[in-house]
Amino acid sequence: MADKHDIQSWLNGDKLRSKRLKEQYPLLGLIAVLVFLYILTGYQSAKQQHRLTDTKKEMLDAKFRYMTISAQLTNTTRQSQIIEALRENGSALQENTVPPTKVGR
């Protein structure tokens, strides 16, 4: 019977108006604020982690694009590739077979 009375006093708000619980309101408010800040911080850190992961993926993609372009540039600027391109375009330029010599002193 005491349990029923205790539950009923919580449900109708008598316990919330008790002097002992009123003294604890500031503490309960502080706990509520801290819980809110804890949840907010968790969401913000998860959001930042997702941004960091996305940025890493973008950097990796840029790195692979750079490596591809660098390899293509290295291939197209080789002497043999340049000579081949000149022949295909019908140019009269020819490869120099005489080594360079130093002029002057």
N, C-alpha and C positions, 0 to 999 in steps of 0.2 A: 504494500500500500504506500510506503514511503517513496518507492521508486516512481510510482505513478504521479505522486505529488511533485517530486523533483523534476520529472520530465515536463509536467504541466507548467511548472513555474518557469522553465526555460522557454517553452512555447509561447506563453502569454507575455513574456518580457519582464517578469518580476526579477529574475536573476540578473538581467542586464542593468537594472536600476539599483542594484545593491551597492552599498557604500564601498565594499571591498573590491568589487569589479570596477567601479568608477575610478578608483585609484590607479588601476592598471591601464586605463584608456591611452595615456601617452605612450606607454610601452607597446601596446598593441598597434598603435599608429606607426610607431617607429619600425616595428617588425614588418608591417604591411608595406611601408616605403622601401625597406631593404629588400623584400621579396620582389617588389616591382622592379627595382634597379638591377637585381640579379638576373631576372628574366630578360630585361631589356639588353643588358650586357651580353648575355648569351646569344640573342638574336643578332646583335651587331657584330659579334665576333664570327658567327657563322656566315653572315653576309660578306664580311671582309675576307674570309677564307675562300669563299666562292670567287670573289673578284681576283684574288691572288692566283687561284688555279686557272682562271680564264686568261690572266695575263701571262702565266707560264706557257700555256698552250699557244698563245699568239706569238710569244718570243721564239718558241721552238719552230713554229711554222715559218716565221721570218728567217730564222737561221737556215732552214732547209731551202727556202727560196734563194737566199744569198749563195749558198753552196752550189745550187743548180746553175745560177747565173754565172758564178765565178768559173765553174767548170766549162760552161759553154764559151765564155770569153777566152779562157785559156786555150781551148780547142781551136777556136776560130782565128786566134792571133798567132798560131804556130806557122813557121815559115812554109812548111809543106802545104798547109791549108790555104795560105795566101797565094802561093804559086798555082795551086789547083784552081782557085777562084779566078785568077787572072787568065788562065788558059780557057776556062769555060766562058769568060766574057770576051774572048778574042783579043786580048791586049797584046801589044807587041813587046811588052817588058819581059826581060829574061832574068834568070837568077845569076847573080854575080859569083863566078867561081874563083876569082882572084882575091886573095886575102887583103884586107886593108893595110896600108902602109902609113907610117907616121911622117908627116910633112914638117919640116922645120928642124929645130934643135934635136 
